[in-house]
Amino acid sequence: MPMSSPPVILTPPDISPYRHSNSGVDFVHVFDSGLPGPTVMVQALTHGNELCGAIALDWLLQQGMGRSVQPLMGKLILSFANVEAYARFDAANPNASRCVDEDLNRVWADEVLFGPGDSLELRRARQLQPFVDAADFLFDIHSMQDACRPLMVCGLLDKGAAFARQLGMPGDLLIDTGHPSGLRMRDRGGFGDPSSHKNALLIECGQHWEAAAADVAIDGMVRFLKLTGMVDTAWAQDRLRLALPAQQNIVRVDEAVTARSSDFHFLFPVRGLDVIPTAGTAFAQDGEHVFKTRYDNAVLVMPSTQHGKPGNTMVRLGRLD
């Protein structure tokens, strides 16, 4: 494990009891209230080394969800996604279990899902696709490689930010440009259509293995279940553990910086949501190419110091709205 990797504080829960389900797909559980209402999906483990989502779903299932606690209306889908990668998690090398063959969160375009390609992640995405497409509202739980306060990836549309404002947390909301390397689940279909009633949120709960990430994941999920009508206010209030931020700020991302080679590196120490005050500041280099900010007060969104491979998004730049 690289010396710069943060310590693994969280303990990955045993999710083997959740393998068998009523949905016909391992690790995907569907709870039907029998009453009209939205179909709501909560997903964990889009990446196998992001432990907080697995902790949150394990916690929820232990609250009696689907047994003594049923969704008040509609249907609730709980999904553990990249379980094969998660099964390989090793605290001595925690980055290795992010995925097996490819990133599960870059394969959600129809031409990829229904195309000729094959990988472990594509096979799993094809299993999950009917549930994702059935969902009216999606909450996809993630975490980040490097230390950063929690943030919400609201997609490319203002409706995602409006949805996050209804949720009330976290304090930093991103309207971004997607990823050049492939479509995310949260942008698929109606989630990425401004005219659709469907909506999705992707929460980044903090650094992958810090204890606080689990609290953010659970709180965000509980608030999401309340917002979408799956649970009542009293149930949610009894289980919330974090105060809401005093305000929420929107960062509009307008540039994704992609590695051209394995030689990509930042020119000074960076941290997520850092602000570079002056336009024209050189902040990264890749071979002979130097990346500079194009405007004042550029916000660095999720800079990656670990995944310097050609084609990987190394940082996104945005402006405070």
C-alpha positions as CSV (number, residue, x, y, z in Angstrom):
1,M,0.0,0.0,0.0
2,P,1.4,3.4,-0.9
3,M,2.7,5.4,2.1
4,S,0.3,8.2,1.2
5,S,-2.8,6.1,1.4
6,P,-5.1,7.0,4.3
7,P,-5.5,4.5,7.1
8,V,-8.4,2.0,6.9
9,I,-10.6,2.8,10.0
10,L,-13.9,1.4,8.8
11,T,-14.5,-2.4,9.0
12,P,-16.2,-3.9,5.9
13,P,-19.4,-5.7,7.0
14,D,-20.2,-9.2,6.1
15,I,-22.9,-8.9,3.4
16,S,-23.1,-12.7,2.7
17,P,-26.5,-12.9,4.6
18,Y,-28.0,-10.6,1.9
19,R,-26.9,-12.7,-1.1
20,H,-30.3,-14.5,-1.6
21,S,-33.2,-12.2,-2.3
22,N,-36.8,-12.1,-3.6
23,S,-35.7,-10.2,-6.7
24,G,-34.1,-13.1,-8.6
25,V,-30.7,-11.3,-8.5
26,D,-28.2,-11.9,-5.8
27,F,-27.7,-8.9,-3.4
28,V,-30.7,-7.0,-4.8
29,H,-33.7,-6.7,-2.5
30,V,-37.1,-5.4,-3.4
31,F,-39.6,-4.4,-0.8
32,D,-43.1,-3.7,-2.0
33,S,-45.6,-1.8,0.2
34,G,-48.5,-2.9,-2.0
35,L,-49.6,0.7,-2.2
36,P,-49.2,3.2,-5.0
37,G,-46.0,5.3,-4.9
38,P,-42.6,5.8,-6.4
39,T,-40.0,3.1,-6.9
40,V,-36.9,4.2,-4.9
41,M,-33.5,2.6,-5.2
42,V,-30.5,2.9,-2.8
43,Q,-27.2,1.5,-4.1
44,A,-24.0,0.7,-2.3
45,L,-20.7,-0.7,-3.6
46,T,-20.7,0.7,-7.1
47,H,-17.0,0.5,-6.3
48,G,-15.8,-2.4,-4.1
49,N,-13.5,-0.4,-1.9
50,E,-16.1,2.2,-0.9
51,L,-17.1,0.7,2.5
52,C,-19.5,3.3,3.8
53,G,-22.4,2.3,1.4
54,A,-22.2,-1.3,2.5
55,I,-22.2,-0.2,6.1
56,A,-25.3,1.9,5.5
57,L,-27.3,-0.8,3.8
58,D,-26.2,-3.4,6.4
59,W,-27.4,-0.9,9.1
60,L,-30.7,-0.3,7.3
61,L,-31.4,-4.0,6.9
62,Q,-30.7,-4.5,10.6
63,Q,-33.2,-1.8,11.4
64,G,-35.9,-4.2,10.2
65,M,-36.4,-2.7,6.8
66,G,-38.5,-5.2,4.8
67,R,-39.6,-7.0,8.0
68,S,-40.9,-4.9,10.9
69,V,-40.5,-1.7,8.8
70,Q,-42.0,-1.7,5.4
71,P,-41.9,1.2,2.9
72,L,-44.9,3.4,3.5
73,M,-45.7,3.4,-0.2
74,G,-44.4,2.3,-3.6
75,K,-41.3,0.0,-3.8
76,L,-37.9,0.2,-2.3
77,I,-34.9,-1.5,-4.0
78,L,-31.7,-2.0,-2.0
79,S,-28.7,-3.0,-4.1
80,F,-25.1,-4.1,-3.3
81,A,-23.5,-3.6,-6.7
82,N,-20.0,-4.7,-7.3
83,V,-19.9,-7.5,-4.8
84,E,-17.1,-9.4,-6.6
85,A,-14.8,-6.5,-6.2
86,Y,-15.9,-6.0,-2.6
87,A,-15.2,-9.7,-1.8
88,R,-11.5,-9.0,-2.7
89,F,-11.2,-6.0,-0.3
90,D,-7.9,-6.2,1.6
91,A,-7.1,-3.5,4.1
92,A,-3.4,-3.9,3.3
93,N,-4.1,-2.9,-0.3
94,P,-7.5,-1.2,-0.2
95,N,-7.3,0.5,-3.6
96,A,-7.0,-2.8,-5.5
97,S,-10.7,-3.7,-4.9
98,R,-12.2,-0.7,-6.6
99,C,-13.2,-2.9,-9.5
100,V,-12.2,-6.2,-11.1
101,D,-12.1,-5.5,-14.9
102,E,-13.4,-2.0,-15.3
103,D,-15.3,0.9,-13.6
104,L,-18.9,-0.2,-12.9
105,N,-19.9,3.5,-13.0
106,R,-18.8,4.1,-16.6
107,V,-20.9,1.4,-18.4
108,W,-24.4,2.8,-18.3
109,A,-25.0,4.0,-21.9
110,D,-27.2,1.7,-23.9
111,E,-24.5,1.1,-26.5
112,V,-22.3,-0.3,-23.8
113,L,-24.8,-2.2,-21.7
114,F,-26.4,-3.8,-24.8
115,G,-23.3,-4.0,-26.9
116,P,-20.8,-6.8,-27.5
117,G,-18.4,-6.0,-24.7
118,D,-17.9,-8.4,-21.8
119,S,-16.4,-7.9,-18.3
120,L,-17.3,-8.8,-14.8
121,E,-18.6,-5.3,-14.2
122,L,-20.6,-5.3,-17.5
123,R,-22.3,-8.6,-16.5
124,R,-23.2,-7.1,-13.1
125,A,-24.5,-3.9,-14.7
126,R,-26.7,-6.0,-17.0
127,Q,-28.2,-7.7,-14.0
128,L,-28.9,-4.3,-12.3
129,Q,-30.2,-2.5,-15.4
130,P,-33.9,-3.5,-15.0
131,F,-33.9,-2.2,-11.4
132,V,-32.1,1.0,-12.3
133,D,-34.5,1.7,-15.2
134,A,-37.5,0.9,-12.9
135,A,-36.5,3.4,-10.3
136,D,-38.1,6.9,-10.1
137,F,-35.5,8.0,-7.5
138,L,-31.9,6.8,-7.0
139,F,-29.5,7.3,-4.2
140,D,-26.0,6.1,-5.1
141,I,-23.6,6.0,-2.1
142,H,-19.9,6.6,-2.8
143,S,-16.8,7.9,-1.1
144,M,-13.5,9.5,-2.2
145,Q,-9.9,8.4,-2.5
146,D,-8.5,11.5,-0.9
147,A,-9.6,13.6,2.1
148,C,-12.4,15.9,1.3
149,R,-15.6,17.1,3.0
150,P,-18.7,15.4,1.8
151,L,-20.3,16.5,-1.5
152,M,-23.3,15.6,-3.7
153,V,-22.8,14.9,-7.4
154,C,-26.1,16.3,-8.8
155,G,-25.5,15.3,-12.4
156,L,-25.5,17.6,-15.4
157,L,-28.9,19.2,-14.7
158,D,-30.3,21.8,-12.3
159,K,-33.0,19.3,-11.2
160,G,-30.4,17.3,-9.4
161,A,-29.3,20.3,-7.4
162,A,-32.9,21.1,-6.6
163,F,-33.3,17.6,-5.3
164,A,-30.2,17.9,-3.2
165,R,-31.5,21.1,-1.7
166,Q,-34.7,19.3,-0.7
167,L,-32.5,16.7,1.0
168,G,-30.7,19.5,2.8
169,M,-27.2,17.9,2.8
170,P,-24.3,17.9,2.3
171,G,-23.1,21.5,2.1
172,D,-21.4,21.2,-1.3
173,L,-23.4,20.4,-4.4
174,L,-21.9,19.7,-7.8
175,I,-23.4,20.2,-11.2
176,D,-20.8,18.6,-13.5
177,T,-20.0,17.5,-16.9
178,G,-20.1,13.7,-16.5
179,H,-17.1,11.5,-17.4
180,P,-15.6,11.3,-20.9
181,S,-14.8,7.6,-20.2
182,G,-18.4,6.5,-19.9
183,L,-21.9,7.2,-18.6
184,R,-22.6,7.0,-14.9
185,M,-25.6,5.2,-13.5
186,R,-26.9,8.5,-12.0
187,D,-27.1,10.0,-15.5
188,R,-28.8,7.1,-17.2
189,G,-32.2,7.5,-18.9
190,G,-34.7,9.7,-17.1
191,F,-32.2,10.7,-14.5
192,G,-30.4,12.7,-17.2
193,D,-33.5,14.0,-19.0
194,P,-34.6,17.4,-17.9
195,S,-38.2,16.6,-18.9
196,S,-38.4,13.4,-16.9
197,H,-39.9,13.2,-13.3
198,K,-37.0,10.8,-12.4
199,N,-34.1,12.1,-10.4
200,A,-30.9,10.8,-8.9
201,L,-28.3,11.8,-6.4
202,L,-24.7,10.4,-6.0
203,I,-23.3,11.2,-2.6
204,E,-19.6,11.3,-1.9
205,C,-19.4,10.7,1.8
206,G,-15.8,11.6,2.5
207,Q,-12.6,9.7,2.4
208,H,-13.1,6.0,1.6
209,W,-12.1,4.5,5.0
210,E,-12.6,7.3,7.5
211,A,-15.2,6.7,10.3
212,A,-17.1,9.9,9.5
213,A,-18.0,8.6,6.0
214,A,-20.3,5.9,7.5
215,D,-22.2,8.5,9.5
216,V,-22.7,10.6,6.4
217,A,-23.8,7.6,4.3
218,I,-26.4,6.6,6.9
219,D,-27.7,10.1,7.5
220,G,-28.0,10.8,3.8
221,M,-29.8,7.5,3.2
222,V,-32.2,8.1,6.0
223,R,-33.0,11.6,4.8
224,F,-33.4,10.3,1.3
225,L,-35.9,7.6,2.4
226,K,-37.9,10.3,4.3
227,L,-37.8,12.7,1.3
228,T,-39.1,10.0,-1.1
229,G,-41.9,8.8,1.2
230,M,-40.4,5.5,2.1
231,V,-40.4,6.2,5.9
232,D,-42.2,8.6,8.2
233,T,-40.7,11.6,9.9
234,A,-40.6,10.0,13.4
235,W,-38.7,6.9,12.1
236,A,-36.2,9.1,10.4
237,Q,-35.7,11.6,13.3
238,D,-35.0,8.7,15.7
239,R,-32.1,7.6,13.5
240,L,-30.5,10.8,12.3
241,R,-27.1,11.5,13.8
242,L,-25.7,14.6,12.0
243,A,-26.9,18.3,11.9
244,L,-27.7,19.8,8.5
245,P,-25.2,22.3,7.1
246,A,-26.0,26.0,7.6
247,Q,-26.1,26.4,3.9
248,Q,-25.6,24.6,0.6
249,N,-23.3,25.9,-2.1
250,I,-23.4,24.9,-5.8
251,V,-20.2,24.4,-7.8
252,R,-20.7,24.3,-11.5
253,V,-18.0,22.1,-13.0
254,D,-17.1,23.1,-16.5
255,E,-13.8,21.2,-17.2
256,A,-12.6,17.7,-16.6
257,V,-8.8,17.3,-16.5
258,T,-7.9,13.8,-17.9
259,A,-4.5,12.1,-17.7
260,R,-2.8,11.8,-21.0
261,S,-0.1,9.5,-19.6
262,S,1.0,7.9,-16.3
263,D,3.2,10.9,-15.8
264,F,0.3,13.2,-14.7
265,H,1.1,14.9,-11.4
266,F,-0.1,18.0,-9.4
267,L,2.5,20.8,-9.0
268,F,1.6,21.4,-5.3
269,P,-0.4,19.6,-2.6
270,V,-4.1,19.6,-3.4
271,R,-7.2,18.7,-1.4
272,G,-10.8,18.4,-2.6
273,L,-12.7,21.6,-2.9
274,D,-9.6,23.8,-2.6
275,V,-9.9,27.1,-4.4
276,I,-7.2,28.5,-6.6
277,P,-7.7,32.3,-6.5
278,T,-5.9,33.4,-9.6
279,A,-6.6,32.6,-13.3
280,G,-3.6,31.3,-15.2
281,T,-2.2,29.4,-12.2
282,A,-0.3,26.2,-13.2
283,F,-1.6,23.4,-11.1
284,A,-0.7,20.1,-12.8
285,Q,1.6,18.7,-15.5
286,D,1.5,15.7,-17.8
287,G,4.7,15.2,-19.7
288,E,5.4,18.6,-21.3
289,H,1.8,19.8,-21.0
290,V,1.0,22.1,-18.1
291,F,-2.6,22.6,-16.9
292,K,-3.6,26.1,-15.8
293,T,-6.7,27.5,-14.4
294,R,-8.8,29.5,-16.8
295,Y,-10.6,31.8,-14.3
296,D,-10.2,33.2,-10.8
297,N,-11.4,31.2,-7.8
298,A,-11.3,27.8,-9.6
299,V,-12.6,25.0,-7.3
300,L,-10.7,21.7,-7.5
301,V,-13.3,18.9,-7.4
302,M,-12.1,15.4,-6.3
303,P,-8.5,15.6,-7.3
304,S,-7.0,12.1,-7.6
305,T,-3.5,11.4,-6.4
306,Q,-3.8,7.6,-6.8
307,H,-5.2,6.8,-10.2
308,G,-2.8,8.4,-12.6
309,K,-3.5,6.4,-15.7
310,P,-4.2,7.6,-19.3
311,G,-7.9,8.4,-19.7
312,N,-8.6,8.8,-16.0
313,T,-10.2,12.0,-14.8
314,M,-7.7,13.5,-12.4
315,V,-9.6,16.5,-11.3
316,R,-12.6,18.6,-12.3
317,L,-12.6,22.4,-12.2
318,G,-15.6,24.5,-11.3
319,R,-17.0,27.8,-10.3
320,L,-19.1,28.7,-7.2
321,D,-22.6,29.4,-8.5
